[in-house]
Amino acid sequence: MQAFLDKGRMNSLLKQMPVHIVLNRKVGLIGAALCADQLTFS
């Protein structure tokens, strides 16, 4: 987390950003499937 915040003048902005950790290894596939579903059925 410290490496994320160590950005010089952007530090104060980055401290305000929420950071979320994604633990599901298939999150990219799930997102692609949802996107494909929306394209197919819309």
Backbone as a printed PyTorch tensor [residue, N CA C, xyz], in Angstrom:
tensor([[[  0.8140,  -1.1800,   0.0000],
         [  0.0000,   0.0000,   0.0000],
         [  0.8650,   1.2550,   0.0000]],

        [[  1.9900,   1.1860,   0.7010],
         [  2.8550,   2.3500,   0.7670],
         [  3.3980,   2.7150,  -0.6070]],

        [[  3.7090,   1.7300,  -1.4270],
         [  4.1950,   2.0080,  -2.7830],
         [  3.1270,   2.7260,  -3.6060]],

        [[  1.8670,   2.4020,  -3.3760],
         [  0.7630,   3.0690,  -4.0580],
         [  0.7040,   4.5460,  -3.6640]],

        [[  0.9370,   4.8260,  -2.3910],
         [  0.8320,   6.1930,  -1.8870],
         [  2.0740,   7.0380,  -2.1660]],

        [[  3.2250,   6.4260,  -2.3840],
         [  4.4800,   7.1590,  -2.5990],
         [  4.5770,   7.6850,  -4.0240]],

        [[  3.7520,   8.6570,  -4.3570],
         [  3.7230,   9.2140,  -5.7090],
         [  3.9670,  10.7180,  -5.7090]],

        [[  4.7090,  11.2070,  -4.7190],
         [  5.0510,  12.6220,  -4.6740],
         [  3.8440,  13.5190,  -4.5010]],

        [[  3.6750,  14.4610,  -5.4190],
         [  2.6120,  15.4570,  -5.2750],
         [  1.2110,  14.8660,  -5.3990]],

        [[  1.0790,  13.6430,  -5.9110],
         [ -0.2340,  12.9890,  -6.0420],
         [ -0.6470,  12.2720,  -4.7650]],

        [[  0.2220,  12.2700,  -3.7600],
         [ -0.0160,  11.5410,  -2.5170],
         [ -1.3370,  11.9120,  -1.8660]],

        [[ -1.6490,  13.1900,  -1.7470],
         [ -2.8850,  13.5940,  -1.0660],
         [ -4.1240,  13.1260,  -1.8200]],

        [[ -4.0670,  13.1080,  -3.1320],
         [ -5.1850,  12.6190,  -3.9340],
         [ -5.3420,  11.1070,  -3.7690]],

        [[ -4.2370,  10.3830,  -3.8040],
         [ -4.2900,   8.9310,  -3.6890],
         [ -4.7710,   8.4760,  -2.3200]],

        [[ -4.4880,   9.2490,  -1.2790],
         [ -4.9520,   8.8880,   0.0640],
         [ -6.4750,   8.9030,   0.1460]],

        [[ -7.1240,   9.6770,  -0.7100],
         [ -8.5840,   9.7880,  -0.6900],
         [ -9.2700,   8.7060,  -1.5230]],

        [[ -8.5200,   8.0010,  -2.3640],
         [ -9.1050,   6.9860,  -3.2480],
         [ -9.3340,   5.6780,  -2.5070]],

        [[-10.5310,   5.1260,  -2.6360],
         [-10.7520,   3.8020,  -2.0400],
         [-10.0030,   2.7330,  -2.8410]],

        [[ -9.4780,   1.7640,  -2.1370],
         [ -8.7530,   0.6640,  -2.7790],
         [ -9.4490,  -0.6300,  -2.3970]],

        [[ -9.7690,  -1.4400,  -3.3930],
         [-10.4450,  -2.7140,  -3.1570],
         [ -9.5540,  -3.8430,  -3.6540]],

        [[ -9.5360,  -4.9420,  -2.9390],
         [ -8.7570,  -6.1150,  -3.3260],
         [ -9.7110,  -7.1470,  -3.9060]],

        [[ -9.4040,  -7.6110,  -5.1090],
         [-10.2250,  -8.6220,  -5.7670],
         [ -9.5620,  -9.9710,  -5.5370]],

        [[-10.2900, -10.8870,  -4.9060],
         [ -9.7430, -12.1920,  -4.5750],
         [-10.1590, -13.2850,  -5.5580]],

        [[-11.1600, -13.0200,  -6.3710],
         [-11.6390, -14.0090,  -7.3360],
         [-10.7390, -13.9840,  -8.5670]],

        [[-10.0680, -15.0780,  -8.8350],
         [ -9.1290, -15.1400,  -9.9610],
         [ -9.8300, -15.1110, -11.3150]],

        [[-11.1090, -15.3610, -11.3270],
         [-11.8550, -15.4130, -12.5850],
         [-12.6550, -14.1410, -12.8430]],

        [[-12.3380, -13.0670, -12.1310],
         [-13.1200, -11.8460, -12.2530],
         [-13.0760, -11.2910, -13.6840]],

        [[-11.9690, -11.4430, -14.3800],
         [-11.8850, -10.9920, -15.7700],
         [-12.8120, -11.7810, -16.6760]],

        [[-12.8790, -13.0830, -16.4750],
         [-13.7690, -13.9300, -17.2740],
         [-15.2310, -13.6210, -16.9790]],

        [[-15.5300, -13.3700, -15.7270],
         [-16.9000, -13.0330, -15.3520],
         [-17.3140, -11.7180, -16.0090]],

        [[-16.4360, -10.7310, -15.9690],
         [-16.7210,  -9.4500, -16.6040],
         [-16.8930,  -9.5780, -18.1030]],

        [[-16.0380, -10.3780, -18.7460],
         [-16.1510, -10.5820, -20.1890],
         [-17.4610, -11.2860, -20.5370]],

        [[-17.8660, -12.2490, -19.7230],
         [-19.1190, -12.9640, -19.9620],
         [-20.3210, -12.0200, -19.8220]],

        [[-20.2920, -11.1640, -18.8160],
         [-21.3800, -10.1980, -18.6450],
         [-21.4450,  -9.2260, -19.8160]],

        [[-20.2950,  -8.7840, -20.2710],
         [-20.2410,  -7.8610, -21.4020],
         [-20.7740,  -8.5410, -22.6710]],

        [[-20.3450,  -9.7720, -22.9180],
         [-20.8210, -10.5190, -24.0860],
         [-22.3270, -10.7410, -24.0210]],

        [[-22.8170, -11.0310, -22.8100],
         [-24.2590, -11.2350, -22.6240],
         [-25.0320,  -9.9660, -22.9740]],

        [[-24.5370,  -8.8220, -22.5520],
         [-25.2100,  -7.5590, -22.8430],
         [-25.1770,  -7.2480, -24.3420]],

        [[-24.0910,  -7.5630, -24.9980],
         [-23.9950,  -7.3170, -26.4380],
         [-24.8950,  -8.2400, -27.2350]],

        [[-25.0300,  -9.4800, -26.7550],
         [-25.8090, -10.4760, -27.4650],
         [-27.3100, -10.2470, -27.3340]],

        [[-27.7550,  -9.8740, -26.1520],
         [-29.1870,  -9.7920, -25.8790],
         [-29.7220,  -8.3740, -25.8160]],

        [[-28.9880,  -7.4140, -26.3130],
         [-29.5140,  -6.0430, -26.2660],
         [-29.9200,  -5.5640, -27.6410]]])
